[in-house]
């Protein structure tokens, strides 16, 4: 799955695409968990974040994330578990 890394350097006022990475996993869920965890690790780095390159992957991620329970979402956010169980 193609993942874009966006970064804001110095005094720039907007994030810019820095690189595109090809993430592999046993299945989409593995990549979605990694994606969530990676973005959580960047949550205090202004302007830095990951995005999916393709809209179809964004849709699949949104559907997966929406299917999680509120407790799992909370655990992923506060404890940076990046896992669903």
Backbone as JSON Lines, residues from 0, in Angstrom:
{"i":0,"aa":"X","n":[0.85,-1.17,0.0],"ca":[0.0,0.0,0.0],"c":[0.9,1.24,0.0]}
{"i":1,"aa":"X","n":[0.61,2.19,-0.84],"ca":[1.41,3.41,-0.96],"c":[0.98,4.42,0.1]}
{"i":2,"aa":"X","n":[1.97,4.87,0.89],"ca":[1.72,5.82,1.99],"c":[2.59,7.05,1.76]}
{"i":3,"aa":"X","n":[1.97,8.22,1.84],"ca":[2.69,9.48,1.67],"c":[3.08,10.05,3.02]}
{"i":4,"aa":"X","n":[4.29,10.58,3.1],"ca":[4.73,11.28,4.31],"c":[4.8,12.77,4.0]}
{"i":5,"aa":"X","n":[4.06,13.55,4.79],"ca":[4.0,14.99,4.62],"c":[4.71,15.66,5.79]}
{"i":6,"aa":"X","n":[5.48,16.7,5.49],"ca":[6.29,17.35,6.51],"c":[6.31,18.85,6.27]}
{"i":7,"aa":"X","n":[6.38,19.59,7.36],"ca":[6.54,21.04,7.29],"c":[7.91,21.36,7.85]}
{"i":8,"aa":"X","n":[8.74,21.98,7.06],"ca":[10.11,22.27,7.48],"c":[10.26,23.75,7.79]}
{"i":9,"aa":"X","n":[11.0,24.02,8.84],"ca":[11.31,25.4,9.19],"c":[10.08,26.25,9.39]}
{"i":10,"aa":"X","n":[10.04,27.37,8.69],"ca":[8.96,28.33,8.88],"c":[7.9,28.23,7.79]}
{"i":11,"aa":"X","n":[7.9,27.13,7.05],"ca":[6.89,26.96,6.02],"c":[5.51,26.9,6.66]}
{"i":12,"aa":"X","n":[4.52,27.36,5.93],"ca":[3.17,27.42,6.5],"c":[2.27,26.29,6.03]}
{"i":13,"aa":"X","n":[2.82,25.4,5.22],"ca":[2.01,24.29,4.72],"c":[2.88,23.03,4.6]}
{"i":14,"aa":"X","n":[2.27,21.9,4.87],"ca":[2.98,20.63,4.73],"c":[3.22,20.32,3.26]}
{"i":15,"aa":"X","n":[4.34,19.67,3.0],"ca":[4.67,19.28,1.63],"c":[4.97,17.79,1.6]}
{"i":16,"aa":"X","n":[4.58,17.17,0.5],"ca":[4.88,15.75,0.32],"c":[6.39,15.56,0.28]}
{"i":17,"aa":"X","n":[6.9,14.75,1.2],"ca":[8.35,14.53,1.31],"c":[8.77,13.23,0.63]}
{"i":18,"aa":"X","n":[7.95,12.19,0.82],"ca":[8.29,10.9,0.21],"c":[7.05,10.02,0.15]}
{"i":19,"aa":"X","n":[7.12,8.99,-0.67],"ca":[6.08,7.97,-0.76],"c":[6.73,6.65,-0.41]}
{"i":20,"aa":"X","n":[6.11,5.95,0.53],"ca":[6.64,4.66,0.99],"c":[5.68,3.55,0.59]}
{"i":21,"aa":"X","n":[6.21,2.36,0.37],"ca":[5.38,1.2,0.09],"c":[5.35,0.33,1.34]}
{"i":22,"aa":"X","n":[4.23,0.35,2.06],"ca":[4.09,-0.42,3.29],"c":[3.49,-1.77,2.98]}
{"i":23,"aa":"X","n":[4.08,-2.82,3.56],"ca":[3.6,-4.18,3.38],"c":[3.11,-4.73,4.72]}
{"i":24,"aa":"X","n":[2.16,-5.62,4.66],"ca":[1.65,-6.29,5.85],"c":[0.98,-7.59,5.45]}
{"i":25,"aa":"X","n":[0.58,-8.37,6.43],"ca":[-0.11,-9.62,6.13],"c":[-1.48,-9.36,5.53]}
{"i":26,"aa":"X","n":[-2.06,-8.21,5.88],"ca":[-3.38,-7.82,5.37],"c":[-3.54,-6.31,5.54]}
{"i":27,"aa":"X","n":[-4.65,-5.79,5.05],"ca":[-4.89,-4.35,5.15],"c":[-4.92,-3.88,6.6]}
{"i":28,"aa":"X","n":[-5.48,-4.68,7.49],"ca":[-5.59,-4.27,8.89],"c":[-4.22,-4.03,9.51]}
{"i":29,"aa":"X","n":[-3.24,-4.86,9.18],"ca":[-1.88,-4.63,9.69],"c":[-1.37,-3.26,9.28]}
{"i":30,"aa":"X","n":[-1.6,-2.9,8.03],"ca":[-1.15,-1.59,7.53],"c":[-1.95,-0.47,8.19]}
{"i":31,"aa":"X","n":[-3.25,-0.67,8.36],"ca":[-4.08,0.36,8.99],"c":[-3.65,0.6,10.44]}
{"i":32,"aa":"X","n":[-3.31,-0.46,11.15],"ca":[-2.83,-0.3,12.53],"c":[-1.5,0.46,12.55]}
{"i":33,"aa":"X","n":[-0.61,0.1,11.64],"ca":[0.68,0.79,11.55],"c":[0.49,2.27,11.19]}
{"i":34,"aa":"X","n":[-0.42,2.54,10.26],"ca":[-0.72,3.91,9.83],"c":[-1.24,4.74,11.01]}
{"i":35,"aa":"X","n":[-2.18,4.18,11.75],"ca":[-2.75,4.88,12.9],"c":[-1.67,5.17,13.95]}
{"i":36,"aa":"X","n":[-0.87,4.16,14.25],"ca":[0.19,4.34,15.24],"c":[1.21,5.38,14.79]}
{"i":37,"aa":"X","n":[1.6,5.33,13.53],"ca":[2.59,6.29,13.01],"c":[2.06,7.71,13.09]}
{"i":38,"aa":"X","n":[0.8,7.92,12.76],"ca":[0.23,9.27,12.85],"c":[0.09,9.72,14.29]}
{"i":39,"aa":"X","n":[-0.21,8.8,15.19],"ca":[-0.3,9.15,16.61],"c":[1.06,9.59,17.14]}
{"i":40,"aa":"X","n":[2.12,8.94,16.68],"ca":[3.46,9.31,17.11],"c":[3.85,10.7,16.62]}
{"i":41,"aa":"X","n":[3.23,11.14,15.54],"ca":[3.52,12.46,14.97],"c":[2.54,13.54,15.43]}
{"i":42,"aa":"X","n":[1.62,13.21,16.32],"ca":[0.54,14.15,16.64],"c":[1.01,15.48,17.21]}
{"i":43,"aa":"X","n":[2.21,15.55,17.75],"ca":[2.71,16.82,18.27],"c":[3.75,17.46,17.36]}
{"i":44,"aa":"X","n":[4.0,16.86,16.22],"ca":[4.93,17.43,15.24],"c":[4.1,18.23,14.23]}
{"i":45,"aa":"X","n":[4.03,19.5,14.41],"ca":[3.17,20.33,13.56],"c":[3.47,20.12,12.09]}
{"i":46,"aa":"X","n":[2.42,19.77,11.37],"ca":[2.53,19.63,9.92],"c":[3.0,18.28,9.43]}
{"i":47,"aa":"X","n":[3.44,17.41,10.32],"ca":[3.93,16.09,9.92],"c":[2.81,15.07,10.03]}
{"i":48,"aa":"X","n":[2.62,14.29,8.99],"ca":[1.6,13.25,9.04],"c":[1.74,12.32,7.84]}
{"i":49,"aa":"X","n":[1.07,11.19,7.92],"ca":[1.0,10.23,6.83],"c":[-0.39,10.3,6.21]}
{"i":50,"aa":"X","n":[-0.45,10.03,4.91],"ca":[-1.71,9.94,4.18],"c":[-1.62,8.77,3.21]}
{"i":51,"aa":"X","n":[-2.76,8.23,2.84],"ca":[-2.79,7.2,1.82],"c":[-2.71,7.87,0.46]}
{"i":52,"aa":"X","n":[-1.94,7.27,-0.44],"ca":[-1.78,7.87,-1.77],"c":[-3.07,7.74,-2.59]}
{"i":53,"aa":"X","n":[-3.76,6.62,-2.45],"ca":[-4.93,6.35,-3.28],"c":[-6.23,6.52,-2.49]}
{"i":54,"aa":"X","n":[-7.2,7.12,-3.13],"ca":[-8.5,7.36,-2.51],"c":[-9.15,6.04,-2.07]}
{"i":55,"aa":"X","n":[-8.99,4.99,-2.84],"ca":[-9.59,3.7,-2.47],"c":[-9.05,3.2,-1.13]}
{"i":56,"aa":"X","n":[-7.77,3.44,-0.86],"ca":[-7.2,3.04,0.43],"c":[-7.71,3.92,1.56]}
{"i":57,"aa":"X","n":[-7.93,5.21,1.28],"ca":[-8.51,6.11,2.28],"c":[-9.9,5.65,2.67]}
{"i":58,"aa":"X","n":[-10.67,5.23,1.68],"ca":[-12.04,4.75,1.95],"c":[-12.0,3.47,2.78]}
{"i":59,"aa":"X","n":[-11.13,2.53,2.39],"ca":[-11.02,1.28,3.16],"c":[-10.59,1.55,4.6]}
{"i":60,"aa":"X","n":[-9.64,2.47,4.78],"ca":[-9.19,2.82,6.13],"c":[-10.34,3.43,6.94]}
{"i":61,"aa":"X","n":[-11.07,4.33,6.35],"ca":[-12.2,4.97,7.05],"c":[-13.23,3.94,7.48]}
{"i":62,"aa":"X","n":[-13.52,3.0,6.59],"ca":[-14.48,1.94,6.93],"c":[-13.95,1.07,8.06]}
{"i":63,"aa":"X","n":[-12.67,0.73,8.0],"ca":[-12.07,-0.07,9.07],"c":[-12.12,0.7,10.39]}
{"i":64,"aa":"X","n":[-11.68,1.96,10.38],"ca":[-11.63,2.74,11.6],"c":[-13.03,2.94,12.18]}
{"i":65,"aa":"X","n":[-14.01,3.2,11.34],"ca":[-15.39,3.37,11.81],"c":[-15.95,2.1,12.43]}
{"i":66,"aa":"X","n":[-15.41,0.94,12.04],"ca":[-15.92,-0.33,12.57],"c":[-15.35,-0.64,13.97]}
{"i":67,"aa":"X","n":[-14.35,0.1,14.41],"ca":[-13.75,-0.14,15.73],"c":[-14.67,0.36,16.83]}
{"i":68,"aa":"X","n":[-14.6,-0.28,17.98],"ca":[-15.37,0.19,19.12],"c":[-14.75,1.47,19.66]}
{"i":69,"aa":"X","n":[-15.53,2.23,20.39],"ca":[-15.02,3.47,20.97],"c":[-13.87,3.19,21.94]}
{"i":70,"aa":"X","n":[-13.94,2.08,22.66],"ca":[-12.87,1.73,23.6],"c":[-11.56,1.47,22.86]}
{"i":71,"aa":"X","n":[-11.62,0.77,21.75],"ca":[-10.42,0.49,20.97],"c":[-9.84,1.79,20.43]}
{"i":72,"aa":"X","n":[-10.7,2.67,19.92],"ca":[-10.23,3.97,19.42],"c":[-9.56,4.77,20.53]}
{"i":73,"aa":"X","n":[-10.17,4.74,21.71],"ca":[-9.6,5.48,22.84],"c":[-8.25,4.9,23.24]}
{"i":74,"aa":"X","n":[-8.16,3.57,23.3],"ca":[-6.89,2.92,23.64],"c":[-5.81,3.26,22.62]}
{"i":75,"aa":"X","n":[-6.18,3.27,21.35],"ca":[-5.22,3.58,20.3],"c":[-4.75,5.02,20.42]}
{"i":76,"aa":"X","n":[-5.64,5.93,20.78],"ca":[-5.28,7.34,20.89],"c":[-4.43,7.62,22.13]}
{"i":77,"aa":"X","n":[-4.91,7.19,23.29],"ca":[-4.24,7.55,24.53],"c":[-3.04,6.69,24.86]}
{"i":78,"aa":"X","n":[-3.07,5.45,24.41],"ca":[-2.0,4.53,24.77],"c":[-1.15,4.12,23.58]}
{"i":79,"aa":"X","n":[-1.48,4.68,22.41],"ca":[-0.73,4.44,21.17],"c":[-0.51,2.96,20.93]}
{"i":80,"aa":"X","n":[-1.56,2.18,21.16],"ca":[-1.42,0.74,20.97],"c":[-1.41,0.35,19.5]}
{"i":81,"aa":"X","n":[-2.17,1.05,18.68],"ca":[-2.21,0.72,17.26],"c":[-2.68,-0.68,16.99]}
{"i":82,"aa":"X","n":[-3.47,-1.23,17.89],"ca":[-3.97,-2.59,17.69],"c":[-5.44,-2.64,17.97]}
{"i":83,"aa":"X","n":[-6.08,-3.68,17.5],"ca":[-7.53,-3.77,17.62],"c":[-7.99,-4.79,18.64]}
{"i":84,"aa":"X","n":[-7.09,-5.44,19.31],"ca":[-7.54,-6.44,20.29],"c":[-6.85,-6.21,21.62]}
